[in-house]
Structure formats: C-alpha cells, structure tokens
Amino acid sequence: MEGSRTTHDSDFASRKAEEAAWRRFQAAGWLESLVGPIGVSTHPSEREFVSCLRNGLVLCNAINKIHPGSVPKVVENHSQPLSAYQYFENVRNFLVAVEELKLPAFEASEIERYLRQEEISSNVKSTPLEHSSKVGNSKDLKDLLSRTKCEFKGLESQLQNDLKQLGNIVQEVVAAAIGYQTVVKENRNLHNMVQDLIG
C-alpha cells in the first residue's frame, strides 16, 4: 500500500511539475510577444523565469505595452546591473500600476523572498520540509503570475474592444461630417440656382 501511495505521489508531483513548466513556457512566450526578448531560454526553469522578473523591467514594460503610461518611471541602467533598490523601485512602480488598474497584486518582497530561499536551498541539502516550503512559495508565485497574466489578457482584450468602439465612433463622426458637407454643398447649389432664377 505504501509503495502505491509513493508512486501516486510521485506521478502527481511529476504532472504538477510538467504543468508548471508549461505555464512558464506560455507566460514567457506571452511576455516576449509583448516586450521582446526577456532573456530566458525557450523552456525556462522556475528560477530562471523568476530571475528575469526580479528587476521589474519586464513587468513594467509589459504593463506599459498593455496600458501605455501605467508605469511612468521605469528604472533602467544599461551600463551596469541594477541595484537592489532599483529592482525594488521598478517592482513597486509596477505594483502601484497594477493597483490603479484594479488587477490582483502581490508584494515586491515575495519575489525577493523566493529568490533568497532558492539560493539558500541550492547551497544546503534539501530536506522534505524545505522542499515543501519552496514548492508552496513557488506555487504561490506561479498562481499570482497566472492570475496576473489572465488579468492582463482581459485588460488587453478590453482595451482592444474600447479601441474598436472608438474607431466605430470616429467612423460615424467622419460619415456624419461628410454627409453634412454634402448637404451644405447641395444647399449652396440650390441657393445659387434660386438666385439665378430670381435674378
């Protein structure tokens, strides 16, 4: 009985790992479609994916693509890596934008906490307790990222619908303006004809 439970647990953990890898692949592809290359492999590990989000640049640039100007100040330093303060500032600016757009949010410290745990556990032999804590934190981050991605897609869809409606309104205004100009021209011609008859 114990052997079949271990096999079941192992299969379940394997499926969960495959699902997580698939979600990271989809999220990385989606982010790259928005902001261009994000500096991860085509099938990023969890650590690689979280590390690319750590400095907040990808997050800020993604939300600015979806809703331009959401993050007015994005800290970039092309000559050297960003400092921890600059990382935090970008992530904080992103979170402010997320809050203003009424999207689900998380704390900036959650990414840092996850990365510190990852570094500690890679230097120390994992115990089952450490592993379950790491899996729980990574699941929380994945859930947050997944929810945020869904909200971004919803926001992007809403923005596209709004732009389409705006386009339709502009077309109606243009059609009305053309119709108005046609009526004005016809009235001018009729007025000239009446003047010639009177005249």
C-alpha positions as CSV (number, residue, x, y, z in Angstrom):
1,M,0.0,0.0,0.0
2,E,2.8,2.4,0.9
3,G,4.5,1.7,-2.4
4,S,1.5,2.6,-4.5
5,R,1.0,5.8,-2.5
6,T,4.6,6.8,-3.2
7,T,4.1,6.1,-6.9
8,H,0.9,8.1,-6.9
9,D,2.6,11.0,-5.1
10,S,5.5,10.8,-7.5
11,D,3.2,10.8,-10.5
12,F,1.2,13.7,-9.1
13,A,4.3,15.7,-8.4
14,S,5.6,14.9,-11.9
15,R,2.3,16.1,-13.5
16,K,2.4,19.3,-11.4
17,A,6.0,20.0,-12.5
18,E,5.0,19.5,-16.1
19,E,2.0,21.8,-15.7
20,A,4.2,24.4,-14.0
21,A,6.8,24.1,-16.8
22,W,4.1,24.6,-19.4
23,R,2.7,27.6,-17.7
24,R,6.2,29.2,-17.5
25,F,6.6,28.4,-21.2
26,Q,3.3,30.1,-22.0
27,A,4.0,33.1,-19.7
28,A,7.5,33.6,-21.1
29,G,6.1,33.4,-24.7
30,W,3.3,35.9,-23.9
31,L,5.7,38.3,-22.2
32,E,8.2,38.1,-25.2
33,S,5.3,38.8,-27.6
34,L,4.6,42.0,-25.6
35,V,8.1,43.3,-24.8
36,G,10.5,41.3,-27.0
37,P,13.2,39.0,-25.7
38,I,13.2,38.7,-21.9
39,G,16.5,36.9,-21.6
40,V,15.3,33.4,-20.8
41,S,15.6,30.1,-22.6
42,T,12.6,28.8,-24.6
43,H,11.7,26.5,-21.7
44,P,12.8,28.4,-18.6
45,S,13.3,26.9,-15.2
46,E,11.3,28.3,-12.4
47,R,14.4,30.1,-11.1
48,E,15.3,31.4,-14.5
49,F,11.8,32.8,-15.0
50,V,11.6,34.4,-11.6
51,S,15.1,35.9,-12.0
52,C,14.1,37.6,-15.3
53,L,11.2,39.2,-13.5
54,R,13.3,40.2,-10.4
55,N,14.4,43.6,-11.6
56,G,10.9,44.7,-12.6
57,L,11.9,45.8,-16.1
58,V,9.9,43.1,-17.9
59,L,6.9,43.6,-15.6
60,C,6.9,47.4,-16.1
61,N,7.4,47.2,-19.9
62,A,4.7,44.6,-20.2
63,I,2.1,46.7,-18.3
64,N,3.1,49.8,-20.3
65,K,2.6,47.9,-23.6
66,I,-0.9,46.9,-22.5
67,H,-1.8,50.2,-20.9
68,P,0.7,52.8,-22.1
69,G,1.9,55.2,-19.3
70,S,0.8,52.9,-16.5
71,V,4.4,53.0,-15.1
72,P,5.7,56.4,-16.0
73,K,9.1,55.8,-14.4
74,V,11.0,52.6,-15.3
75,V,14.5,52.5,-13.9
76,E,17.0,51.1,-16.5
77,N,20.7,51.1,-16.3
78,H,22.3,49.8,-19.4
79,S,26.0,50.3,-18.3
80,Q,25.7,48.1,-15.2
81,P,23.3,45.8,-13.4
82,L,20.5,47.4,-11.4
83,S,20.9,47.8,-7.6
84,A,18.5,46.1,-5.2
85,Y,16.9,49.5,-4.6
86,Q,16.4,50.0,-8.3
87,Y,14.9,46.5,-8.6
88,F,12.5,47.3,-5.7
89,E,11.6,50.7,-7.3
90,N,10.6,49.0,-10.6
91,V,8.6,46.3,-8.9
92,R,7.0,48.9,-6.6
93,N,6.1,51.1,-9.6
94,F,4.6,48.0,-11.3
95,L,2.6,47.2,-8.3
96,V,1.2,50.7,-8.0
97,A,0.1,50.5,-11.6
98,V,-1.5,47.1,-11.0
99,E,-3.4,48.5,-8.1
100,E,-4.5,51.5,-10.1
101,L,-5.8,49.2,-12.8
102,K,-7.6,47.1,-10.2
103,L,-5.6,43.9,-11.1
104,P,-4.7,41.3,-8.5
105,A,-1.4,42.1,-6.8
106,F,1.4,40.6,-4.8
107,E,4.1,42.1,-2.6
108,A,7.5,43.0,-4.1
109,S,9.2,41.2,-1.3
110,E,7.6,37.9,-2.4
111,I,9.9,37.7,-5.4
112,E,13.0,38.5,-3.3
113,R,11.9,36.0,-0.6
114,Y,11.5,33.3,-3.2
115,L,14.9,34.0,-4.7
116,R,16.6,34.1,-1.3
117,Q,15.0,30.8,-0.4
118,E,16.1,29.3,-3.8
119,E,19.7,30.4,-3.1
120,I,19.8,29.1,0.4
121,S,18.3,25.7,-0.6
122,S,20.7,25.3,-3.5
123,N,23.6,25.6,-1.0
124,V,22.1,23.3,1.6
125,K,20.9,19.8,1.0
126,S,17.1,19.9,0.8
127,T,15.0,18.3,3.5
128,P,11.4,17.4,2.8
129,L,10.3,20.4,5.0
130,E,12.4,22.8,2.9
131,H,11.2,21.3,-0.3
132,S,7.5,21.6,0.7
133,S,8.1,25.3,1.7
134,K,9.8,26.0,-1.6
135,V,7.1,24.3,-3.6
136,G,4.4,26.2,-1.7
137,N,6.2,29.5,-2.3
138,S,6.8,28.7,-6.0
139,K,3.2,27.6,-6.4
140,D,2.0,31.0,-4.9
141,L,4.2,32.9,-7.3
142,K,3.0,30.8,-10.2
143,D,-0.6,31.3,-9.2
144,L,0.0,35.1,-8.9
145,L,1.7,35.2,-12.2
146,S,-1.0,33.1,-13.8
147,R,-3.8,35.3,-12.4
148,T,-1.9,38.5,-13.4
149,K,-1.4,37.1,-16.9
150,C,-5.2,36.4,-17.2
151,E,-6.0,39.8,-15.9
152,F,-3.5,41.3,-18.4
153,K,-5.2,39.4,-21.2
154,G,-8.6,40.6,-20.0
155,L,-7.3,44.1,-19.9
156,E,-5.7,43.8,-23.3
157,S,-9.0,42.4,-24.7
158,Q,-11.0,45.2,-23.0
159,L,-8.5,47.8,-24.4
160,Q,-8.9,46.3,-27.9
161,N,-12.7,46.4,-27.6
162,D,-12.6,50.0,-26.4
163,L,-10.3,51.0,-29.3
164,K,-12.6,49.2,-31.7
165,Q,-15.6,51.0,-30.3
166,L,-13.7,54.3,-30.5
167,G,-12.8,53.5,-34.1
168,N,-16.5,52.9,-34.9
169,I,-17.5,56.2,-33.3
170,V,-14.8,58.0,-35.3
171,Q,-16.1,56.4,-38.5
172,E,-19.6,57.5,-37.6
173,V,-18.4,61.1,-37.0
174,V,-16.5,61.1,-40.3
175,A,-19.5,59.8,-42.1
176,A,-21.7,62.5,-40.5
177,A,-19.2,65.2,-41.4
178,I,-19.1,64.0,-45.0
179,G,-22.9,63.9,-45.1
180,Y,-23.0,67.4,-43.6
181,Q,-20.6,68.7,-46.2
182,T,-22.6,67.1,-49.0
183,V,-25.8,68.7,-47.7
184,V,-24.1,72.1,-47.4
185,K,-22.8,71.8,-50.9
186,E,-26.3,70.8,-52.2
187,N,-27.8,73.8,-50.3
188,R,-25.3,76.1,-51.8
189,N,-26.1,74.9,-55.3
190,L,-29.8,75.2,-54.7
191,H,-29.3,78.7,-53.3
192,N,-27.3,79.7,-56.4
193,M,-29.9,78.3,-58.6
194,V,-32.7,80.2,-56.8
195,Q,-30.6,83.4,-57.0
196,D,-30.1,82.8,-60.8
197,L,-33.9,82.4,-61.2
198,I,-34.7,85.5,-59.2
199,G,-32.2,87.3,-60.8
